[in-house]
Amino acid sequence: MVWNDSINELKKFVIENNIVGTSAGVCVALAAKDGIQSLVGDIIMPSIVALLHALRIEGVTKFLPVEGHMKFNIANFIKEMVTFILIIVLSFLFVKVAFEYLLGIDREKKDSNTTKESLQMRPATYPLSY
């Protein structure tokens, strides 16, 4: 009996605080961060270094890597993009499985029950003037 109450409390906590969606969002955000860092470090920065060395600006070239040899790492960038796509797909599947099988919630039924009245804007309950 106590065990069932604890499970129900956990389900209620997960649903009310949107824990599943938040965890999926954090995973996708971390993958996006890695993809952006790879884009900048592997594609954009080598392009800028090559361009600045080609322009031979004396004040700038002394701060650039030796002889302007910065390697384009397209393989690493592609790896990060594939990882990003896989994390998005796996996050979707995780959310779907968590809601439908573990928590017993059918998201499609919940979304189809949305009525026009529930989508209308409600008047503000706080004063608009300062």
Secondary structure, DSSP 8 states (H G I E B T S, - for coil): -HHHHHHHHHHHHHHHTTHHHHHHHHHHHHHHHHHHHHHIIIIIHHHHHHHHHHHT-HHHHTTSSGGG-----HHHHHHHHHHHHHHHHHHHHHHHHIIIIIS---HHHHHHT--HHHHS----SS-S--
